[in-house]
């Protein structure tokens, strides 16, 4: 079990680094959603399924959706100007 948790922690570090190092906003949002999925897998491995399901809903679905909506509205405003 410790090997699985260690692997997930390494994967979480890599996905977090991907969020930080990505410069294009769309890819950054996708990397953030992937980071949320890895974090939810870590919560499942730590036997916290309610927190994992909350992380899936908020960190992998709702928050990236809000960012995509705001990015598209910014793009629409730039086209008007």
HTML snippet that shows the backbone in 3Dmol.js (N, CA, C, O; Angstrom):
<script src="https://3Dmol.org/build/3Dmol-min.js"></script>
<div id="view" style="width:600px;height:400px;position:relative"></div>
<script>
const pdb = `
ATOM      1  N   UNK A   1       0.822  -1.196   0.000  1.00  0.00           N
ATOM      2  CA  UNK A   1       0.000   0.000   0.000  1.00  0.00           C
ATOM      3  C   UNK A   1       0.864   1.258   0.000  1.00  0.00           C
ATOM      4  O   UNK A   1       0.525   2.262  -0.627  1.00  0.00           O
ATOM      5  N   UNK A   2       1.974   1.185   0.706  1.00  0.00           N
ATOM      6  CA  UNK A   2       2.868   2.347   0.755  1.00  0.00           C
ATOM      7  C   UNK A   2       3.479   2.631  -0.619  1.00  0.00           C
ATOM      8  O   UNK A   2       3.775   3.780  -0.946  1.00  0.00           O
ATOM      9  N   UNK A   3       3.665   1.588  -1.413  1.00  0.00           N
ATOM     10  CA  UNK A   3       4.199   1.775  -2.759  1.00  0.00           C
ATOM     11  C   UNK A   3       3.193   2.514  -3.644  1.00  0.00           C
ATOM     12  O   UNK A   3       3.576   3.367  -4.444  1.00  0.00           O
ATOM     13  N   UNK A   4       1.916   2.188  -3.499  1.00  0.00           N
ATOM     14  CA  UNK A   4       0.869   2.865  -4.269  1.00  0.00           C
ATOM     15  C   UNK A   4       0.781   4.333  -3.861  1.00  0.00           C
ATOM     16  O   UNK A   4       0.689   5.213  -4.716  1.00  0.00           O
ATOM     17  N   UNK A   5       0.810   4.594  -2.568  1.00  0.00           N
ATOM     18  CA  UNK A   5       0.734   5.978  -2.092  1.00  0.00           C
ATOM     19  C   UNK A   5       1.971   6.761  -2.530  1.00  0.00           C
ATOM     20  O   UNK A   5       1.863   7.921  -2.928  1.00  0.00           O
ATOM     21  N   UNK A   6       3.136   6.134  -2.459  1.00  0.00           N
ATOM     22  CA  UNK A   6       4.352   6.792  -2.926  1.00  0.00           C
ATOM     23  C   UNK A   6       4.310   7.113  -4.407  1.00  0.00           C
ATOM     24  O   UNK A   6       4.727   8.191  -4.831  1.00  0.00           O
ATOM     25  N   UNK A   7       3.801   6.164  -5.197  1.00  0.00           N
ATOM     26  CA  UNK A   7       3.662   6.403  -6.634  1.00  0.00           C
ATOM     27  C   UNK A   7       2.677   7.515  -6.943  1.00  0.00           C
ATOM     28  O   UNK A   7       2.902   8.326  -7.842  1.00  0.00           O
ATOM     29  N   UNK A   8       1.581   7.549  -6.192  1.00  0.00           N
ATOM     30  CA  UNK A   8       0.603   8.615  -6.398  1.00  0.00           C
ATOM     31  C   UNK A   8       1.155   9.980  -5.982  1.00  0.00           C
ATOM     32  O   UNK A   8       0.838  10.995  -6.602  1.00  0.00           O
ATOM     33  N   UNK A   9       1.974  10.003  -4.942  1.00  0.00           N
ATOM     34  CA  UNK A   9       2.595  11.263  -4.537  1.00  0.00           C
ATOM     35  C   UNK A   9       3.574  11.776  -5.591  1.00  0.00           C
ATOM     36  O   UNK A   9       3.658  12.978  -5.843  1.00  0.00           O
ATOM     37  N   UNK A  10       4.312  10.847  -6.203  1.00  0.00           N
ATOM     38  CA  UNK A  10       5.212  11.248  -7.289  1.00  0.00           C
ATOM     39  C   UNK A  10       4.408  11.746  -8.482  1.00  0.00           C
ATOM     40  O   UNK A  10       4.758  12.757  -9.091  1.00  0.00           O
ATOM     41  N   UNK A  11       3.336  11.041  -8.817  1.00  0.00           N
ATOM     42  CA  UNK A  11       2.472  11.457  -9.926  1.00  0.00           C
ATOM     43  C   UNK A  11       1.819  12.800  -9.633  1.00  0.00           C
ATOM     44  O   UNK A  11       1.654  13.622 -10.534  1.00  0.00           O
ATOM     45  N   UNK A  12       1.451  13.022  -8.385  1.00  0.00           N
ATOM     46  CA  UNK A  12       0.871  14.309  -7.987  1.00  0.00           C
ATOM     47  C   UNK A  12       1.897  15.429  -8.127  1.00  0.00           C
ATOM     48  O   UNK A  12       1.554  16.534  -8.547  1.00  0.00           O
ATOM     49  N   UNK A  13       3.141  15.154  -7.781  1.00  0.00           N
ATOM     50  CA  UNK A  13       4.202  16.155  -7.936  1.00  0.00           C
ATOM     51  C   UNK A  13       4.424  16.499  -9.405  1.00  0.00           C
ATOM     52  O   UNK A  13       4.606  17.665  -9.757  1.00  0.00           O
ATOM     53  N   UNK A  14       4.408  15.488 -10.249  1.00  0.00           N
ATOM     54  CA  UNK A  14       4.611  15.708 -11.686  1.00  0.00           C
ATOM     55  C   UNK A  14       3.438  16.493 -12.277  1.00  0.00           C
ATOM     56  O   UNK A  14       3.646  17.407 -13.075  1.00  0.00           O
ATOM     57  N   UNK A  15       2.219  16.146 -11.896  1.00  0.00           N
ATOM     58  CA  UNK A  15       1.067  16.862 -12.452  1.00  0.00           C
ATOM     59  C   UNK A  15       1.000  18.293 -11.912  1.00  0.00           C
ATOM     60  O   UNK A  15       0.586  19.202 -12.632  1.00  0.00           O
ATOM     61  N   UNK A  16       1.395  18.503 -10.671  1.00  0.00           N
ATOM     62  CA  UNK A  16       1.458  19.862 -10.132  1.00  0.00           C
ATOM     63  C   UNK A  16       2.518  20.691 -10.829  1.00  0.00           C
ATOM     64  O   UNK A  16       2.318  21.879 -11.081  1.00  0.00           O
ATOM     65  N   UNK A  17       3.640  20.071 -11.139  1.00  0.00           N
ATOM     66  CA  UNK A  17       4.688  20.753 -11.884  1.00  0.00           C
ATOM     67  C   UNK A  17       4.216  21.088 -13.295  1.00  0.00           C
ATOM     68  O   UNK A  17       4.573  22.130 -13.844  1.00  0.00           O
ATOM     69  N   UNK A  18       3.420  20.208 -13.873  1.00  0.00           N
ATOM     70  CA  UNK A  18       2.846  20.482 -15.191  1.00  0.00           C
ATOM     71  C   UNK A  18       1.910  21.684 -15.174  1.00  0.00           C
ATOM     72  O   UNK A  18       1.863  22.449 -16.137  1.00  0.00           O
ATOM     73  N   UNK A  19       1.169  21.852 -14.093  1.00  0.00           N
ATOM     74  CA  UNK A  19       0.289  23.019 -13.969  1.00  0.00           C
ATOM     75  C   UNK A  19       1.116  24.293 -13.896  1.00  0.00           C
ATOM     76  O   UNK A  19       0.783  25.297 -14.526  1.00  0.00           O
ATOM     77  N   UNK A  20       2.177  24.245 -13.138  1.00  0.00           N
ATOM     78  CA  UNK A  20       2.994  25.445 -12.929  1.00  0.00           C
ATOM     79  C   UNK A  20       3.790  25.818 -14.168  1.00  0.00           C
ATOM     80  O   UNK A  20       3.919  27.000 -14.486  1.00  0.00           O
ATOM     81  N   UNK A  21       4.324  24.833 -14.870  1.00  0.00           N
ATOM     82  CA  UNK A  21       5.203  25.121 -15.996  1.00  0.00           C
ATOM     83  C   UNK A  21       4.474  25.378 -17.303  1.00  0.00           C
ATOM     84  O   UNK A  21       5.080  25.890 -18.244  1.00  0.00           O
ATOM     85  N   UNK A  22       3.211  25.045 -17.392  1.00  0.00           N
ATOM     86  CA  UNK A  22       2.452  25.272 -18.615  1.00  0.00           C
ATOM     87  C   UNK A  22       2.088  26.746 -18.711  1.00  0.00           C
ATOM     88  O   UNK A  22       1.646  27.348 -17.732  1.00  0.00           O
ATOM     89  N   UNK A  23       2.273  27.322 -19.882  1.00  0.00           N
ATOM     90  CA  UNK A  23       2.021  28.755 -20.057  1.00  0.00           C
ATOM     91  C   UNK A  23       0.731  29.066 -20.819  1.00  0.00           C
ATOM     92  O   UNK A  23       0.185  30.160 -20.681  1.00  0.00           O
ATOM     93  N   UNK A  24       0.242  28.129 -21.612  1.00  0.00           N
ATOM     94  CA  UNK A  24      -1.000  28.366 -22.345  1.00  0.00           C
ATOM     95  C   UNK A  24      -2.185  28.093 -21.411  1.00  0.00           C
ATOM     96  O   UNK A  24      -2.244  27.031 -20.790  1.00  0.00           O
ATOM     97  N   UNK A  25      -3.125  29.035 -21.304  1.00  0.00           N
ATOM     98  CA  UNK A  25      -4.206  28.888 -20.322  1.00  0.00           C
ATOM     99  C   UNK A  25      -5.071  27.639 -20.507  1.00  0.00           C
ATOM    100  O   UNK A  25      -5.459  27.018 -19.518  1.00  0.00           O
ATOM    101  N   UNK A  26      -5.380  27.260 -21.738  1.00  0.00           N
ATOM    102  CA  UNK A  26      -6.216  26.068 -21.945  1.00  0.00           C
ATOM    103  C   UNK A  26      -5.517  24.809 -21.459  1.00  0.00           C
ATOM    104  O   UNK A  26      -6.120  23.973 -20.786  1.00  0.00           O
ATOM    105  N   UNK A  27      -4.262  24.682 -21.797  1.00  0.00           N
ATOM    106  CA  UNK A  27      -3.511  23.506 -21.353  1.00  0.00           C
ATOM    107  C   UNK A  27      -3.312  23.523 -19.851  1.00  0.00           C
ATOM    108  O   UNK A  27      -3.263  22.472 -19.213  1.00  0.00           O
ATOM    109  N   UNK A  28      -3.197  24.713 -19.289  1.00  0.00           N
ATOM    110  CA  UNK A  28      -3.040  24.817 -17.842  1.00  0.00           C
ATOM    111  C   UNK A  28      -4.302  24.341 -17.124  1.00  0.00           C
ATOM    112  O   UNK A  28      -4.212  23.683 -16.088  1.00  0.00           O
ATOM    113  N   UNK A  29      -5.459  24.662 -17.659  1.00  0.00           N
ATOM    114  CA  UNK A  29      -6.710  24.204 -17.068  1.00  0.00           C
ATOM    115  C   UNK A  29      -6.829  22.689 -17.176  1.00  0.00           C
ATOM    116  O   UNK A  29      -7.273  22.032 -16.234  1.00  0.00           O
ATOM    117  N   UNK A  30      -6.439  22.134 -18.312  1.00  0.00           N
ATOM    118  CA  UNK A  30      -6.473  20.677 -18.463  1.00  0.00           C
ATOM    119  C   UNK A  30      -5.482  20.001 -17.507  1.00  0.00           C
ATOM    120  O   UNK A  30      -5.775  18.944 -16.948  1.00  0.00           O
ATOM    121  N   UNK A  31      -4.321  20.612 -17.326  1.00  0.00           N
ATOM    122  CA  UNK A  31      -3.353  20.058 -16.386  1.00  0.00           C
ATOM    123  C   UNK A  31      -3.882  20.146 -14.957  1.00  0.00           C
ATOM    124  O   UNK A  31      -3.628  19.261 -14.140  1.00  0.00           O
ATOM    125  N   UNK A  32      -4.611  21.208 -14.661  1.00  0.00           N
ATOM    126  CA  UNK A  32      -5.204  21.350 -13.333  1.00  0.00           C
ATOM    127  C   UNK A  32      -6.286  20.286 -13.107  1.00  0.00           C
ATOM    128  O   UNK A  32      -6.414  19.762 -12.000  1.00  0.00           O
ATOM    129  N   UNK A  33      -7.049  19.971 -14.130  1.00  0.00           N
ATOM    130  CA  UNK A  33      -8.054  18.916 -14.013  1.00  0.00           C
ATOM    131  C   UNK A  33      -7.384  17.552 -13.813  1.00  0.00           C
ATOM    132  O   UNK A  33      -7.864  16.729 -13.034  1.00  0.00           O
ATOM    133  N   UNK A  34      -6.284  17.318 -14.513  1.00  0.00           N
ATOM    134  CA  UNK A  34      -5.544  16.066 -14.326  1.00  0.00           C
ATOM    135  C   UNK A  34      -4.959  15.986 -12.924  1.00  0.00           C
ATOM    136  O   UNK A  34      -4.916  14.915 -12.318  1.00  0.00           O
ATOM    137  N   UNK A  35      -4.512  17.122 -12.416  1.00  0.00           N
ATOM    138  CA  UNK A  35      -4.002  17.171 -11.052  1.00  0.00           C
ATOM    139  C   UNK A  35      -5.104  16.825 -10.055  1.00  0.00           C
ATOM    140  O   UNK A  35      -4.848  16.143  -9.062  1.00  0.00           O
ATOM    141  N   UNK A  36      -6.307  17.281 -10.307  1.00  0.00           N
ATOM    142  CA  UNK A  36      -7.437  16.940  -9.445  1.00  0.00           C
ATOM    143  C   UNK A  36      -7.763  15.459  -9.479  1.00  0.00           C
ATOM    144  O   UNK A  36      -8.124  14.875  -8.457  1.00  0.00           O
ATOM    145  N   UNK A  37      -7.638  14.850 -10.649  1.00  0.00           N
ATOM    146  CA  UNK A  37      -7.893  13.407 -10.753  1.00  0.00           C
ATOM    147  C   UNK A  37      -6.850  12.594  -9.991  1.00  0.00           C
ATOM    148  O   UNK A  37      -7.183  11.612  -9.326  1.00  0.00           O
ATOM    149  N   UNK A  38      -5.602  13.003 -10.091  1.00  0.00           N
ATOM    150  CA  UNK A  38      -4.545  12.299  -9.362  1.00  0.00           C
ATOM    151  C   UNK A  38      -4.736  12.482  -7.863  1.00  0.00           C
ATOM    152  O   UNK A  38      -4.541  11.550  -7.083  1.00  0.00           O
ATOM    153  N   UNK A  39      -5.119  13.690  -7.468  1.00  0.00           N
ATOM    154  CA  UNK A  39      -5.355  13.947  -6.051  1.00  0.00           C
ATOM    155  C   UNK A  39      -6.528  13.131  -5.523  1.00  0.00           C
ATOM    156  O   UNK A  39      -6.493  12.655  -4.388  1.00  0.00           O
ATOM    157  N   UNK A  40      -7.560  12.967  -6.335  1.00  0.00           N
ATOM    158  CA  UNK A  40      -8.687  12.140  -5.897  1.00  0.00           C
ATOM    159  C   UNK A  40      -8.288  10.669  -5.799  1.00  0.00           C
ATOM    160  O   UNK A  40      -8.766   9.958  -4.915  1.00  0.00           O
ATOM    161  N   UNK A  41      -7.418  10.205  -6.697  1.00  0.00           N
ATOM    162  CA  UNK A  41      -6.918   8.831  -6.587  1.00  0.00           C
ATOM    163  C   UNK A  41      -6.099   8.656  -5.308  1.00  0.00           C
ATOM    164  O   UNK A  41      -6.155   7.604  -4.671  1.00  0.00           O
ATOM    165  N   UNK A  42      -5.347   9.679  -4.940  1.00  0.00           N
ATOM    166  CA  UNK A  42      -4.590   9.623  -3.690  1.00  0.00           C
ATOM    167  C   UNK A  42      -5.527   9.567  -2.488  1.00  0.00           C
ATOM    168  O   UNK A  42      -5.271   8.829  -1.536  1.00  0.00           O
ATOM    169  N   UNK A  43      -6.593  10.331  -2.525  1.00  0.00           N
ATOM    170  CA  UNK A  43      -7.564  10.294  -1.429  1.00  0.00           C
ATOM    171  C   UNK A  43      -8.235   8.924  -1.333  1.00  0.00           C
ATOM    172  O   UNK A  43      -8.506   8.439  -0.235  1.00  0.00           O
ATOM    173  N   UNK A  44      -8.503   8.303  -2.481  1.00  0.00           N
ATOM    174  CA  UNK A  44      -9.077   6.961  -2.454  1.00  0.00           C
ATOM    175  C   UNK A  44      -8.085   5.962  -1.856  1.00  0.00           C
ATOM    176  O   UNK A  44      -8.476   5.065  -1.111  1.00  0.00           O
ATOM    177  N   UNK A  45      -6.809   6.120  -2.184  1.00  0.00           N
ATOM    178  CA  UNK A  45      -5.798   5.224  -1.627  1.00  0.00           C
ATOM    179  C   UNK A  45      -5.642   5.430  -0.125  1.00  0.00           C
ATOM    180  O   UNK A  45      -5.291   4.502   0.604  1.00  0.00           O
ATOM    181  N   UNK A  46      -5.903   6.647   0.328  1.00  0.00           N
ATOM    182  CA  UNK A  46      -5.819   6.943   1.762  1.00  0.00           C
ATOM    183  C   UNK A  46      -7.135   6.650   2.481  1.00  0.00           C
ATOM    184  O   UNK A  46      -7.307   7.025   3.640  1.00  0.00           O
ATOM    185  N   UNK A  47      -8.061   5.982   1.794  1.00  0.00           N
ATOM    186  CA  UNK A  47      -9.347   5.540   2.331  1.00  0.00           C
ATOM    187  C   UNK A  47     -10.215   6.706   2.802  1.00  0.00           C
ATOM    188  O   UNK A  47     -10.783   6.678   3.894  1.00  0.00           O
ATOM    189  N   UNK A  48     -10.302   7.725   1.958  1.00  0.00           N
ATOM    190  CA  UNK A  48     -11.190   8.854   2.209  1.00  0.00           C
ATOM    191  C   UNK A  48     -12.063   9.047   0.966  1.00  0.00           C
ATOM    192  O   UNK A  48     -11.865  10.004   0.218  1.00  0.00           O
ATOM    193  N   UNK A  49     -13.026   8.150   0.737  1.00  0.00           N
ATOM    194  CA  UNK A  49     -13.796   8.215  -0.514  1.00  0.00           C
ATOM    195  C   UNK A  49     -14.685   9.451  -0.628  1.00  0.00           C
ATOM    196  O   UNK A  49     -14.903   9.942  -1.736  1.00  0.00           O
ATOM    197  N   UNK A  50     -15.203   9.966   0.487  1.00  0.00           N
ATOM    198  CA  UNK A  50     -16.046  11.153   0.399  1.00  0.00           C
ATOM    199  C   UNK A  50     -15.246  12.369  -0.048  1.00  0.00           C
ATOM    200  O   UNK A  50     -15.740  13.190  -0.821  1.00  0.00           O
ATOM    201  N   UNK A  51     -14.022  12.488   0.432  1.00  0.00           N
ATOM    202  CA  UNK A  51     -13.155  13.587   0.002  1.00  0.00           C
ATOM    203  C   UNK A  51     -12.741  13.389  -1.450  1.00  0.00           C
ATOM    204  O   UNK A  51     -12.626  14.359  -2.199  1.00  0.00           O
ATOM    205  N   UNK A  52     -12.517  12.146  -1.850  1.00  0.00           N
ATOM    206  CA  UNK A  52     -12.129  11.859  -3.232  1.00  0.00           C
ATOM    207  C   UNK A  52     -13.258  12.218  -4.198  1.00  0.00           C
ATOM    208  O   UNK A  52     -13.007  12.805  -5.251  1.00  0.00           O
ATOM    209  N   UNK A  53     -14.485  11.873  -3.852  1.00  0.00           N
ATOM    210  CA  UNK A  53     -15.608  12.226  -4.729  1.00  0.00           C
ATOM    211  C   UNK A  53     -15.805  13.733  -4.795  1.00  0.00           C
ATOM    212  O   UNK A  53     -16.132  14.271  -5.853  1.00  0.00           O
ATOM    213  N   UNK A  54     -15.611  14.410  -3.685  1.00  0.00           N
ATOM    214  CA  UNK A  54     -15.705  15.871  -3.688  1.00  0.00           C
ATOM    215  C   UNK A  54     -14.617  16.481  -4.565  1.00  0.00           C
ATOM    216  O   UNK A  54     -14.866  17.451  -5.280  1.00  0.00           O
ATOM    217  N   UNK A  55     -13.431  15.926  -4.513  1.00  0.00           N
ATOM    218  CA  UNK A  55     -12.330  16.425  -5.333  1.00  0.00           C
ATOM    219  C   UNK A  55     -12.592  16.173  -6.807  1.00  0.00           C
ATOM    220  O   UNK A  55     -12.235  16.999  -7.647  1.00  0.00           O
ATOM    221  N   UNK A  56     -13.204  15.057  -7.133  1.00  0.00           N
ATOM    222  CA  UNK A  56     -13.546  14.789  -8.531  1.00  0.00           C
ATOM    223  C   UNK A  56     -14.537  15.821  -9.037  1.00  0.00           C
ATOM    224  O   UNK A  56     -14.379  16.364 -10.130  1.00  0.00           O
ATOM    225  N   UNK A  57     -15.555  16.089  -8.239  1.00  0.00           N
ATOM    226  CA  UNK A  57     -16.589  17.025  -8.680  1.00  0.00           C
ATOM    227  C   UNK A  57     -16.057  18.448  -8.754  1.00  0.00           C
ATOM    228  O   UNK A  57     -16.272  19.140  -9.749  1.00  0.00           O
ATOM    229  N   UNK A  58     -15.371  18.884  -7.720  1.00  0.00           N
ATOM    230  CA  UNK A  58     -14.909  20.271  -7.668  1.00  0.00           C
ATOM    231  C   UNK A  58     -13.625  20.463  -8.471  1.00  0.00           C
ATOM    232  O   UNK A  58     -13.570  21.325  -9.349  1.00  0.00           O
ATOM    233  N   UNK A  59     -12.595  19.673  -8.184  1.00  0.00           N
ATOM    234  CA  UNK A  59     -11.289  19.899  -8.777  1.00  0.00           C
ATOM    235  C   UNK A  59     -11.127  19.427 -10.201  1.00  0.00           C
ATOM    236  O   UNK A  59     -10.264  19.926 -10.923  1.00  0.00           O
ATOM    237  N   UNK A  60     -11.939  18.477 -10.622  1.00  0.00           N
ATOM    238  CA  UNK A  60     -11.768  17.927 -11.962  1.00  0.00           C
ATOM    239  C   UNK A  60     -12.888  18.295 -12.923  1.00  0.00           C
ATOM    240  O   UNK A  60     -12.735  18.144 -14.135  1.00  0.00           O
ATOM    241  N   UNK A  61     -14.009  18.774 -12.401  1.00  0.00           N
ATOM    242  CA  UNK A  61     -15.128  19.096 -13.287  1.00  0.00           C
ATOM    243  C   UNK A  61     -15.542  20.567 -13.159  1.00  0.00           C
ATOM    244  O   UNK A  61     -15.494  21.311 -14.138  1.00  0.00           O
ATOM    245  N   UNK A  62     -15.942  20.981 -11.970  1.00  0.00           N
ATOM    246  CA  UNK A  62     -16.529  22.310 -11.800  1.00  0.00           C
ATOM    247  C   UNK A  62     -15.516  23.436 -12.004  1.00  0.00           C
ATOM    248  O   UNK A  62     -15.779  24.371 -12.760  1.00  0.00           O
ATOM    249  N   UNK A  63     -14.380  23.360 -11.348  1.00  0.00           N
ATOM    250  CA  UNK A  63     -13.392  24.425 -11.447  1.00  0.00           C
ATOM    251  C   UNK A  63     -12.831  24.575 -12.855  1.00  0.00           C
ATOM    252  O   UNK A  63     -12.751  25.703 -13.340  1.00  0.00           O
ATOM    253  N   UNK A  64     -12.436  23.491 -13.545  1.00  0.00           N
ATOM    254  CA  UNK A  64     -12.006  23.670 -14.936  1.00  0.00           C
ATOM    255  C   UNK A  64     -13.115  24.205 -15.845  1.00  0.00           C
ATOM    256  O   UNK A  64     -12.848  24.969 -16.772  1.00  0.00           O
ATOM    257  N   UNK A  65     -14.353  23.805 -15.577  1.00  0.00           N
ATOM    258  CA  UNK A  65     -15.462  24.331 -16.370  1.00  0.00           C
ATOM    259  C   UNK A  65     -15.592  25.843 -16.189  1.00  0.00           C
ATOM    260  O   UNK A  65     -15.795  26.568 -17.162  1.00  0.00           O
ATOM    261  N   UNK A  66     -15.478  26.315 -14.959  1.00  0.00           N
ATOM    262  CA  UNK A  66     -15.528  27.759 -14.708  1.00  0.00           C
ATOM    263  C   UNK A  66     -14.383  28.485 -15.403  1.00  0.00           C
ATOM    264  O   UNK A  66     -14.575  29.568 -15.956  1.00  0.00           O
ATOM    265  N   UNK A  67     -13.196  27.892 -15.377  1.00  0.00           N
ATOM    266  CA  UNK A  67     -12.061  28.520 -16.047  1.00  0.00           C
ATOM    267  C   UNK A  67     -12.256  28.553 -17.556  1.00  0.00           C
ATOM    268  O   UNK A  67     -11.929  29.553 -18.194  1.00  0.00           O
ATOM    269  N   UNK A  68     -12.782  27.474 -18.140  1.00  0.00           N
ATOM    270  CA  UNK A  68     -13.031  27.464 -19.581  1.00  0.00           C
ATOM    271  C   UNK A  68     -14.089  28.498 -19.967  1.00  0.00           C
ATOM    272  O   UNK A  68     -13.972  29.143 -21.009  1.00  0.00           O
ATOM    273  N   UNK A  69     -15.112  28.657 -19.143  1.00  0.00           N
ATOM    274  CA  UNK A  69     -16.138  29.665 -19.422  1.00  0.00           C
ATOM    275  C   UNK A  69     -15.536  31.064 -19.357  1.00  0.00           C
ATOM    276  O   UNK A  69     -15.813  31.902 -20.215  1.00  0.00           O
ATOM    277  N   UNK A  70     -14.724  31.315 -18.355  1.00  0.00           N
ATOM    278  CA  UNK A  70     -14.122  32.642 -18.241  1.00  0.00           C
ATOM    279  C   UNK A  70     -13.120  32.903 -19.367  1.00  0.00           C
ATOM    280  O   UNK A  70     -13.029  34.029 -19.856  1.00  0.00           O
ATOM    281  N   UNK A  71     -12.368  31.883 -19.784  1.00  0.00           N
ATOM    282  CA  UNK A  71     -11.450  32.060 -20.908  1.00  0.00           C
ATOM    283  C   UNK A  71     -12.201  32.333 -22.204  1.00  0.00           C
ATOM    284  O   UNK A  71     -11.771  33.156 -23.012  1.00  0.00           O
ATOM    285  N   UNK A  72     -13.309  31.654 -22.403  1.00  0.00           N
ATOM    286  CA  UNK A  72     -14.078  31.894 -23.629  1.00  0.00           C
ATOM    287  C   UNK A  72     -14.734  33.267 -23.614  1.00  0.00           C
ATOM    288  O   UNK A  72     -14.854  33.895 -24.666  1.00  0.00           O
ATOM    289  N   UNK A  73     -15.160  33.748 -22.455  1.00  0.00           N
ATOM    290  CA  UNK A  73     -15.738  35.090 -22.404  1.00  0.00           C
ATOM    291  C   UNK A  73     -14.668  36.158 -22.613  1.00  0.00           C
ATOM    292  O   UNK A  73     -14.942  37.198 -23.212  1.00  0.00           O
ATOM    293  N   UNK A  74     -13.464  35.913 -22.128  1.00  0.00           N
ATOM    294  CA  UNK A  74     -12.369  36.848 -22.400  1.00  0.00           C
ATOM    295  C   UNK A  74     -12.042  36.887 -23.885  1.00  0.00           C
ATOM    296  O   UNK A  74     -11.784  37.950 -24.448  1.00  0.00           O
ATOM    297  N   UNK A  75     -12.055  35.720 -24.508  1.00  0.00           N
ATOM    298  CA  UNK A  75     -11.783  35.654 -25.943  1.00  0.00           C
ATOM    299  C   UNK A  75     -12.883  36.374 -26.738  1.00  0.00           C
ATOM    300  O   UNK A  75     -12.593  37.044 -27.730  1.00  0.00           O
ATOM    301  N   UNK A  76     -14.136  36.237 -26.306  1.00  0.00           N
ATOM    302  CA  UNK A  76     -15.239  36.912 -26.994  1.00  0.00           C
ATOM    303  C   UNK A  76     -15.117  38.427 -26.824  1.00  0.00           C
ATOM    304  O   UNK A  76     -15.406  39.174 -27.759  1.00  0.00           O
ATOM    305  N   UNK A  77     -14.699  38.887 -25.656  1.00  0.00           N
ATOM    306  CA  UNK A  77     -14.521  40.311 -25.445  1.00  0.00           C
ATOM    307  C   UNK A  77     -13.375  40.874 -26.290  1.00  0.00           C
ATOM    308  O   UNK A  77     -13.453  42.008 -26.762  1.00  0.00           O
ATOM    309  N   UNK A  78     -12.325  40.095 -26.480  1.00  0.00           N
ATOM    310  CA  UNK A  78     -11.209  40.557 -27.311  1.00  0.00           C
ATOM    311  C   UNK A  78     -11.614  40.666 -28.759  1.00  0.00           C
ATOM    312  O   UNK A  78     -11.151  41.563 -29.462  1.00  0.00           O
ATOM    313  N   UNK A  79     -12.483  39.757 -29.230  1.00  0.00           N
ATOM    314  CA  UNK A  79     -12.926  39.805 -30.629  1.00  0.00           C
ATOM    315  C   UNK A  79     -13.808  41.023 -30.878  1.00  0.00           C
ATOM    316  O   UNK A  79     -13.798  41.582 -31.975  1.00  0.00           O
ATOM    317  N   UNK A  80     -14.574  41.439 -29.863  1.00  0.00           N
ATOM    318  CA  UNK A  80     -15.428  42.627 -30.022  1.00  0.00           C
ATOM    319  C   UNK A  80     -14.610  43.903 -30.135  1.00  0.00           C
ATOM    320  O   UNK A  80     -14.988  44.836 -30.843  1.00  0.00           O
ATOM    321  N   UNK A  81     -13.499  43.932 -29.439  1.00  0.00           N
ATOM    322  CA  UNK A  81     -12.656  45.142 -29.455  1.00  0.00           C
ATOM    323  C   UNK A  81     -11.834  45.138 -30.700  1.00  0.00           C
ATOM    324  O   UNK A  81     -11.050  46.060 -30.925  1.00  0.00           O
TER     325      UNK A  81
END
`;
const viewer = $3Dmol.createViewer("view");
viewer.addModel(pdb, "pdb");
viewer.setStyle({}, {cartoon: {color: "spectrum"}});
viewer.zoomTo();
viewer.render();
</script>
